[in-house]
């Protein structure tokens, strides 16, 4: 399985500051992923990076995780989020993962 992570910063590309409440960005993210009918999860992280011109920026970032999603779809999701959040760019990472599910049902009364 391939896990894709899309990193979307919340600072506006023009003002270099976060324009909206974080939950508004989360709502947009959820709507975009639902619109593409893909299973997803996300985390909110904080970090920093250097711009090409030497400026250092710290910001909140949404990290979206997608597993085994078609390349065209994940690229469209990334493009949409880049545009909606007014970003210079978004970063995509990909890696092979081993994933499996465990299902253990408790019997009646909580006993096995």
C-alpha positions, -999 to +999 in steps of 0.1 A: +000+000+000+011+036-007+005+062+019+004+098+007+007+128+030-002+163+018+012+192+039-009+224+036+003+254+055-023+278+069-004+311+064-016+330+034+010+333+006+004+370+002+002+382+039+023+354+054-002+352+082-031+329+089-062+347+077-090+324+091-097+304+122-081+269+120-114+252+122-125+269+089-095+254+072-104+220+087-139+223+073-126+231+038-102+202+040-130+178+050-153+190+022-126+186-004-118+151+007-154+141+008-160+157-026-133+133-040-148+103-021-115+093-006-108+079+029-086+104+048-073+114+081-055+146+091-033+161+119-027+197+128+010+203+133+032+233+138+065+239+122+088+262+103+107+264+070+129+286+049+117+304+018+139+306-013+146+342-005+159+334+030+129+343+051+120+320+079+083+312+085+065+294+113+030+283+108+003+257+115+000+230+089-026+204+081-012+171+072-037+149+052-030+112+050-044+092+021-039+054+016-039+039-019-055+069-036-051+072-074-022+096-083-045+119-104-070+122-075-043+130-048-028+156-071-062+172-077-068+173-040-034+190-035-041+215-062-075+223-048-062+228-012-033+249-026-057+272-043-084+273-016-058+281+011-039+306-011-006+287-008+026+291-029+028+253-029+019+223-009+042+194-002+034+157-010+053+128+004+047+091-005+059+059+010+052+022+010+035+010+042+022-023+056-013-019+070-037-044+084-068-044+105-076-062+138-111-070+147-120-086+180-156-084+192-165-087+228-193-112+236-224-105+256-219-087+289-184-075+279-169-110+283-152-131+256 
